[in-house]
């Protein structure tokens, strides 16, 4: 319901198609809930709410999609299911219509293989909750045309979003740079650092939430599956050969906030506001993993071990031409992940800190794995005294 709501809210009439009436009811209910909160707070008039709801046409039939300009497929994150739905949808819509897939990890080039008009297909990765998160990744598949990308960017902008265009690769941009950050977290936990301490240090750094809480919110199961996609795509640095706190939790069906089994126990206080408490059950998993003592690991080490893998992978994305400029990476991380805005993004942070200093710190942690290995780009820039964002 999030995409439907956001489109209608911005004056774009939309048909919401599903195979089950219950799912359509749920989608409309979600849209109603979002707006009712705004009405209750005086941020929206009841008349506007009625207009938005009227602008959404729930349907069980493809007939309402016959004349649409653009379709956003948003079924379950399974390649086989998406391929079936995309192939079926393409046959039912106009030959001029653009087809997009809302996916966080599945290759757009691979999905396009079942289509007869792959040039009119691309990825459109929304971030949850859709009505709050400004970023949309527009993913260019191998055969996506420039006209398709331009029209999809225009639609995202018309929805009030900030689109960035990225080339197809495992994880695209945001998840590709997020998972090395999660790898840093898992490594610290394996070495005996308390997850509560890691969360506090990273919140103090400026993140809206620490990595343990973020994993709870994203979903341990989602992170585990997406981590598998990343490991398959980049086995040299993202392989999952060694058991981690994430794999242990997944194994025991601890999926985070969605089933109340995560790093934290999530509940509500007397006023109905969300609250969280550390989950004592985590200690059993740590014992199974045989974690270290955590001795000698400073708060600075925690920051370095979390941020350096993200920096190196962000640089690789530029080297691999996944995105064109450091500005797009920085904007993507601020709008898509909640990177501390006052730090200006990963590359602005690196410029401020100093690449030579960061290279020395990466050298200190190189034994931890390839995610800490500096890129050719960063080594050359440090040597030449260059910045990701040159001073005017």
C-alpha positions, 0 to 999 in steps of 0.5 A, spaced: 500 500 500 505 504 500 507 505 493 499 506 491 498 511 497 505 515 495 503 516 488 495 518 489 498 523 495 502 526 489 496 526 485 498 520 480 492 516 479 494 508 481 491 501 480 493 496 485 492 489 483 493 483 487 490 476 486 487 476 493 481 481 496 484 480 503 491 483 500 487 489 497 484 490 503 490 490 507 493 495 502 487 500 503 488 499 510 495 501 510 494 507 506 488 509 511 492 508 517 498 513 514 493 518 513 489 518 519 495 519 523 496 525 519 489 527 520 489 526 527 495 531 528 492 536 524 497 535 518 492 533 513 485 535 512 479 529 511 478 532 504 485 530 502 484 523 505 478 522 501 481 524 495 487 520 496 483 514 497 479 515 491 485 516 487 487 508 488 483 503 484 484 496 488 483 491 483 483 483 482 483 484 474 488 486 469 483 490 466 484 496 470 492 496 468 490 495 460 492 503 459 497 504 464 504 508 463 508 504 468 507 498 472 511 497 479 511 489 481 512 488 488 510 481 490 514 477 494 522 477 494 523 471 490 526 470 483 521 465 481 515 468 483 517 475 480 519 472 473 512 469 473 508 475 475 512 479 470 511 475 464 504 475 465 503 482 467 507 484 460 502 480 456 496 484 459 499 491 459 500 496 453 506 495 448 508 502 450 508 501 458 514 501 462 514 495 467 519 495 473 520 491 479 521 493 486 526 489 489 532 489 493 537 484 491 534 480 485 538 482 478 534 486 473 538 483 468 536 476 470 529 478 471 528 481 464 530 474 461 523 472 461 520 478 458 519 480 450 520 487 451 526 487 456 528 494 454 522 497 457 524 494 464 528 496 470 528 496 477 525 501 482 527 499 489 523 503 494 525 503 502 521 502 507 516 505 510 515 508 503 511 514 505 517 516 509 524 514 506 525 519 500 530 515 496 528 510 490 534 506 487 532 506 479 536 500 477 538 499 469 538 492 467 543 490 461 537 492 456 534 497 459 533 503 454 535 510 456 527 512 455 525 507 460 530 510 465 528 517 464 521 515 465 522 511 471 526 517 474 520 522 472 515 518 475 519 517 482 520 525 482 513 526 481 512 521 487 516 526 491 522 521 491 529 522 490 531 517 485 538 515 483 540 511 477 545 505 479 547 499 474 545 492 476 549 488 480 548 484 487 545 489 492 545 494 487 548 500 491 545 501 498 545 493 500 551 492 497 555 497 501 550 496 507 552 488 508 560 490 509 558 494 514 554 488 517 560 484 516 564 489 521 558 488 526 558 480 526 566 480 526 566 485 532 560 480 536 565 474 534 571 478 537 566 479 544 564 486 543 557 487 547 552 488 541 549 494 546 556 497 546 556 497 538 549 500 538 551 506 543 558 507 539 555 508 532 549 512 535 554 516 538 557 517 531 551 519 528 547 513 526 539 514 527 540 506 530 545 502 531 547 496 527 543 490 532 537 494 532 537 496 524 538 488 523 532 487 528 528 492 524 530 490 517 529 482 519 534 477 521 531 472 516 531 478 510 538 480 512 540 472 512 537 471 505 540 478 502 547 476 505 547 470 501 546 473 495 551 478 496 556 472 498 554 469 491 556 475 488 562 477 491 565 471 494 572 474 495 569 478 501 562 477 503 562 469 503 559 466 509 563 460 511 564 462 518 558 461 523 556 468 525 551 471 530 546 472 524 546 465 522 545 463 529 539 467 530 536 465 523 538 458 524 533 458 531 528 462 527 529 469 531 527 474 525 528 480 529 522 485 530 517 481 526 517 475 531 519 479 537 525 475 537 531 479 536 537 483 539 532 486 543 525 485 546 520 490 542 514 492 546 510 498 548 510 502 554 503 504 558 502 510 553 503 505 547 510 508 545 515 502 542 520 500 547 526 495 547 530 491 552 536 487 551 534 480 549 538 476 555 537 470 550 543 472 545 548 470 551 546 463 549 548 464 541 554 467 543 556 461 548 555 457 542 559 461 537 565 461 542 566 469 542 572 472 544 573 477 550 573 483 547 579 486 550 583 491 547 577 493 542 576 501 543 570 505 541 575 508 535 576 501 533 569 499 533 567 505 529 573 503 524 571 496 523 564 498 522 565 504 517 572 502 513 568 496 510 562 501 508 567 506 505 571 500 501 565 497 498 562 504 496 569 506 492 568 499 489 561 501 486 565 507 483 570 503 480 565 498 477 561 504 475 555 502 479 554 509 480 557 515 476 559 520 482 561 520 489 555 525 490 550 520 488 553 515 493 553 520 499 546 522 497 544 514 497 546 513 504 543 519 507 536 518 504 536 510 504 540 508 510 540 514 515 547 515 514 549 521 519 547 527 515 551 532 518 557 528 516 555 529 509 555 521 507 561 516 507 565 520 502 565 526 505 566 523 512 572 520 508 575 527 506 574 530 512 577 524 516 583 524 511 584 518 506 592 517 509 589 516 516 584 511 514 589 507 510 593 507 516 587 504 520 585 499 514 592 496 515 591 495 522 585 491 521 587 488 514 588 481 518 580 481 519 579 480 511 578 483 504 572 487 506 578 492 509 582 492 503 583 499 500 581 500 493 586 502 488 582 508 487 583 510 494 590 508 494 591 513 488 587 518 491 591 518 498 597 518 494 595 524 489 592 528 495 585 528 492 578 528 495 572 525 493 569 532 493 574 537 491 574 544 494 572 549 489 
